[in-house]
Amino acid sequence: MAELTDLTAEEAIAAIGAGEVSSVELTEAHLARAESDTWHSFLEVDRERALAAARRIDAAPERPPLAGVPVGIKDALSTKDLTTTSGSKILEGFRPVYTATCVARLEAAGAVVLGKTNMDEFAMGSSCENSAYGPTRNPWDLDRVPGGSSGGSASSVSARQVPWSLGSDTGGSIRQPAALCGIVGMKPTYGAVSRYGLIAFASSLDQVGPFARTVRDSALLLQHMVGHDPMDSTSIDLPEPIALPSRERLDGLRVGVIEELMGEGVDAGVRATVETALAAMESLGATLHPVHIPHAKYALATYYLIAPAECSANLARFDGIRYGHRTADAHDLLETYERTRSEGFGPEVKRRIMLGTFALASGYYDAYYGQAQRVRTLMVRDFDDIFSEVDVVASPTSPSVAFPLGERTADPYTMYLSDICTIPMSLAGLPAMSIPCGLSDGLPVGLQLAGPALSENRLFEAAHATELALGFDTRPGGTA
């Protein structure tokens, strides 16, 4: 049998079922790799908790469906009695009294939580350099970023520290790091996964989803996360269960290639690699059709009005009164608020809070936030028109491969452009995923596939067949 950390989640479940390995042995192997954290993927690894869960699963009279396979959890998801900081000093040492619904569902299905993964503070970033606890490194090149904000979760899967992990995606924070780390990342339809227990960034955009090394593993994890939750009024039931994809051909599939995301601003090597992947889809029987998102040119501006506006409201609760960091020796309530938030929040969070507060201010609301919401509606209509003609759409996931650490930290606008390919789907609430489709300059390139709302199974089938045809090796090239 292969090294335990090389097993996909599906292979690991089969090995446990066949009695070839126990959950404790599998968990021990991944703990050893997670604890020697070259990549700074994890903020906390709880060995005792993980092994206790694995022992319970091994001793159970019946194997749960996920069989004790380890999982990494983005630090934005609350975990009872396990430190949850959202990558911020303002929540340093905070231990929630409850567990996020999606994590609780995975634990009930037999997943073993290994620990909490690093992230951009409050999920604000595209490189995982905004964490208050230091940046995460890309397993393909330790001097490059893994992408963000879920960079720790993506890096942990790429580096074989866990077979799969959870991230959250607001404007691309699952798909973009998946592309940069050469793995699979899935953002479900908005509402398909409960947000109860997710520390909010932008409530109308945030969605939890899986990272994995294969499309089937991604579908397998999502199976046990989706569905309505009475604790989240925006959550919904899917019209059909998530199925494990098995399709090897794409006959009859109409693929719309988004012209606005294939041209200016996309690196030539990335474009060429994605075009090769699209040709592979065509060879499997799919037909390619150029499509247009007329309002795509406004997507970045729209996102950076809506998301900061919502974050300015959501982050008002972090004031040093109820939990988290509180400044010392303040003389009154106002000084407590000001100093606590100044000390606890990092520069990117402060920038977005100020942007959002301005956009919501009296006299500016309709001109900025209100106008952005109207453009968002137009973008939803753009996609409705597109999906009347095609089944899925395709584009690069990221306009570039992983860039060097520190290269874009002084230029917020250039950093924000990292999400230009993923933001339109987030604004429309659509399911979208990234699969690795090749290399450019020796670094992974992601192919993004998206579909209409609630079309997760269609996406998984298209991605699985394409994945098989491409045969991408997800093992990082010589640095892990």
N, C-alpha and C positions, 0 to 999 in steps of 0.2 A: 504494500500500500504506500501511496505517496506520503511525504511529510504531512503531518496533521494540519499545519498552517497553510498548506497548499490546496487543501480540499475546498471545493466550493461548499456552500451551505447545503445544497441538495445532496452532494456526495457525502457530506458529514452525517446528515440525517440517515442516509442509507447505511452507512458504516455502523452507526449506533444501532440501528434496527437489526442489522445482521450480527450484532455482538462482536464486531471487530474492534471496537473502541468504546469507551464509556464517555459520558458527558464530562466527568471529572478529568479524564485524560485529555480530552479535547480542550477543556477550559484551561487546564494547567499549561498546555502548549501555547495557547494564545496569551495567557497571562505573562509567560516568560518573555514573549516578544513585545507585549505592551509595556512591561515594566522597564525594559531596556529601550526607552523611547528616543531613538535617534532623531525622530522627525518632530517631536513635541506635538504629537497628535492628541494626546490625552492630558487633561488637567488633573484628573483623579482616577486612579485604578483601585478598586476595592476588592482585593484578593479574597478576604474572608467572606464577604457577602456573596461573591461570585461562586466560590467553591461550595458554600452552604447550599446555594440554589442548585448547583450541579448534583450534589449528593442527594438532595430531595428527589430530583428527577430520576436519577439512577435507581433509587429505592422504590419509586412509584410502581404499583402493580401494572399500570398501563402507561406506555410512552405517550406523552403529549405530542401534538403534530410537529412542533419545532425541536423536540427531542433533546433539548439542552445545548443547543448551538449558541455560542457567545455572540453578543451584539454590542456595538458602541452607541452611545446616546449623546446627541448634541447637547451642550450645556445650557441651551435655552429651554430644555424640557425638564419640568419639575420631577424630581425623584425623591420619594420620602426617605428621610434620614441619610441622603447622599448629597454632598455639597452641590449646589446649583448656583452659578454665578452669572450666567449669560455673558461670560468673558469680561466682566466689569468689576472694578474695585468697589463699586458702590454696593455690590452683593457679596463681597468677599466673606467666605465662611458661612453663608446662608444655607440652612438645611430645611427644605420644605416639609410640611406636615402631611402632604399628599403626593401622589404620583400622577403624572399626566395620563389621560385616558389611553392614548395610543401605546404608551410604554406598558401600562397595566395590562392591556390586551395581549401584548407580546409576551409578557411574563406568564400570563395565564395560559398561553399557548405553548409554553416551554422554552422560551428564549432566556438565556442567562445574561444579565446586564454585567458587562465587564467594567464599565466606568463611563466617565463623562469626557467628551471630546472638546478640543479647543475650537474657538470661533472668534470672528470679529465681534467686538463689543456690541451687545444687543442686536446682533445680526446685521450691523451696518458696515459693509465693506465688500470688496471683490477680490481680496488677496489673503485674508487671514493674518494680516499684519496689524490690525487694529485691536487685537486682544490685549487686555491689560496685563496678561501674563506671558507675553512674548509671542512671536510669530511661529506658525507651523511651517515645516519645510516639505517640499515636494519630493516624494520617493524616487522620482525619475531624475532629479537633479537637486541636490541639497541646497544649492545656492539660488533656487527659484521658488516662487510662491506655489501653493497648492490650489489657489483660487479661494473664493470666499462667498458668503460668510461661513459656510459649513466646511471649511478647509480641513479641520481636524478629523471630521467624520470621513471625508473623502480620502485623506492621507492614510487613515487607519486601515481602510479596506485595501488600498493600493499596496500598502506595506505589509499586508498579511498579518496585521495585529488582530483583526476580526474578519470573519467571512462577509459580514454585512453590517450596516450601521444606519442610524436615522439622522437626517438633516432637516432643515426647514428652508423653504424657498419663498422669498418675497418678490424679488425681481430677477431671479436666476441662481439663487444661492445653493441649489442642489445641482442643477444642470452644469453650470460653469465650472465648479471645482471637479465634477465628475469628468468633464472634458479634459481639464488640465492634468488630471491624475490618471487618465486612461482607464476609467471604469464606467459602470452604468449608473446613471442617476435619474430618478423618476419624480416629477412633480405631478401629483394627481389633480383631478378637477377640484376647483375650490369647493370646500365643504365635504369632500369625500372622506377626509380624515379629521377627526375631532381636534379642535385647537385647545380644548380644556387642558390646562397645565403647560401650555406653550407660553413663555414670556413674550408678550406681544411687542412687535415692531410696528407693523402697519396692518390693522385688523382686517381690512378688506382685501388684502393680498397674501398674507401669511398662509402657508400650507406645509404640512409635514409630509415627508416622503422618504423612500429607501435609497441607499447606496448599496451596490453589490458588484461582483465581478462578472456576473452573467445576467441576461435578461430574465431567465427562469427564476433565479434566486430573487431578483427584484420583485417579480410577480408573487412569489411564494411569501415573502415578507409582507407585502401589501395586503395579501389575502386576510391576514389576521389583524389589520389595523383599521380597515374601512368600516363605514356604517354610521348611522345616526347615533348621537350621544345626547341624552337629555340635559347634560351639563353644557352643551354648546348649541345654541339655537340656530347657528348657521350650518350645522352638520346635516348631512343627507344620507339616505340609503341609495346604493347603486341599483340600477334596474336589473343587474345580473351579477352573480358572484365573480370575483376575479379568478380566472382560469389560468393554469400553467400553459404557456404557448407551446405549440408543437409544429407549427406550419414551417415548411421548408421551401415553399414556392410563394410567389406574390402575384400569380396570374389574376388579372382583372383589377388589381389595386391601382387606383389613380393617385399619383403623387404630385402635389403641387410644389414647385420649386420657387421659393419666395425671392423674386428678383432683387428687391430692395436690400436683402441681407446677403447677397452674393457678389456685390460689387465694391464700390468705394468704401474704404475703411477695413476691409477684410484682407489679411495678409495673403500674398500670392500662393504661398505653400499650403496654407489652410484651405484656400479655395480649390486648389488642384486636388488635394486629398479628398475633400468632400465630393468633388465632381467624379472622382474615381469610385467612391462609394455609391453615388447615385447611378452610375453606369452598372454597378453590380446589382442594384435593385432592378434595373431595367432588364438585365440578363436573366433575372428570376421571374420575369413576366409582368412586372409593373410597367405602367406607362407614365412618362414624365410630362408635366404641363407647367409652363411658366405662369405664375400667379403674382398678383400685386396687392400690397396693403397700402392703399392711398394715403392713410394717415400715419404710416410708420415713421415718417420724418419728425413727427411730434411726440413719439413714444418716450424718448428720454426726458424731455422737458415735462411731459405729463406725469411720468413716474416720480420725478424729483420735485414735484409739487404735492402730489397725493401722499406719497410715503412719508416725507418729513412732517406734513401736517398731522397725519395720524400718529406718528411717533411722538410729536410734541405733546399730544394729549395722553397717550399711553404711558409715557415716562414721567408724567407729573406725579405719579404715586411714589416715586423713589425720592423721598424727602428727608430721610434720616429719623423719622418719627416712629414708624411701625416695625421696620426690619432693615437689615443691612447696615452699611456704614453710617455713623453719625459723627460729625465734627466735634472736637473737644473745645471746651471753654467758650462757647458762644454765649453772648449776653442776652439775646432775646430770640423769639421764634423766627423772625425774618433773617437774622444772621445765621441761625441754624440751617435754614433752608439754603441760603446762598452759599455758605461755606461747604456744607455737605455735598451739594450738587457740583460745586466747582472742584472739590477734591476727588469726588467719586467718579465723575464722567470723564471720558477721554476726549480728545480734540474732535474726532469725527462725529461723535454723539452730540457734542455741544453745537457743532456746525449745523447738523440736521435739525436739532431742536429749535435753533434760532431761525432757520429757513422756514420751518413749519409754523412757528408762532407768527412770523411775519405774514405768511400766506393766509392764515386764519384771522388776522387782525381786522378789526372793524374798518371798513373802507377799502379793504383789499380782498376780502373773502370771495366776492363774486368775480372779481377780475382775475384772480389766480386759482384758488382751489375750485371754485364753482366752474370756471372755464375748463380746467383740467378734467373735471368729471364729465363734462359734455364731450370733450375730445375722446375720453375713454369709451363713452357710449358709441361714438362713431367708429372706433376701432373694433368694438364688438360686432357692429354691423358689417364692417369689412370682412371679418372672419366668417360671418354668416353667409355672405355672398360667395366667398371662396369655397366653403364646404358644401355649397349647392352644386359645385362643379367637380370637386375632388374629394378623396377619402381622407387623406392625411397631407400635411405640408412638411417640407424639409428645408433645412438651412444649416449653415455652420452653427455650432453651439456658442463658440467664442470666436471673436475676430482674430485672435492670436493664440499662439501656444503659451505655455507658462512663461512669465517674464521674470527677470531677476528680482530678488528681494531688494526693496528700497528704490526701485527704478521709478515708480509712479507715486510714491507717498507724498511728494511735495506738489503734485499736480492733480488735485481732486477731479477735474474734468476728464483728464485722460483715464484716470482710474474708473470713473463712472461709465466711460465708453466700453469697458470690458463686458458690460451686461446688455449691450445694444441689441444683440440677437435674441436674448431671452425675455426682455421686458414686454414685448407686445403680447405674448401668450399669458404672462402674468396679469396684465391689465384686463385681459378678456376672461380670466378665470379658467383657462383651458388646460387639459392634461398635456404634458409635454415631457419628453425624456431625451437624454443624451446617451449615445453609445459610442465607444471608441471605434474609429474607422481607419486609422493609419497613423503615420508619423510625418512630421515636418521638422526638419533640422534635428531629427532624433528624439522629438518630443511628441506626446499624444495629441491628436486632433479629435474633436467630438462632432458627430453628426446628430443634429437635433431633429426629432420627429414630433409633430403635434397633431392633435385631432380635435373634433368637436367635443363639447362637454359630455362627460360620461362615456367616452370611447376608449377607456383604458385597455380593454381586451383587444381591440383592433390595433392599438399602438404596440402592445406586447407582441402580437403575432407578427406584425411588420418588422419590428426590431429584432425579434428572434431569428427570423429567416435571413435578415440582412447580416446579423452577427455571425451566423453559421457560414454564410458565403464569404465574409471578409476574413474570418479566422484570426482575428487580432489577438496577440499574446499580451495579456494584461500584466505580466510580470515586469516590474521596472528594470530598465536596462543597466544592470551592473552596480547600482548604488545602494540597493536594499540589503 
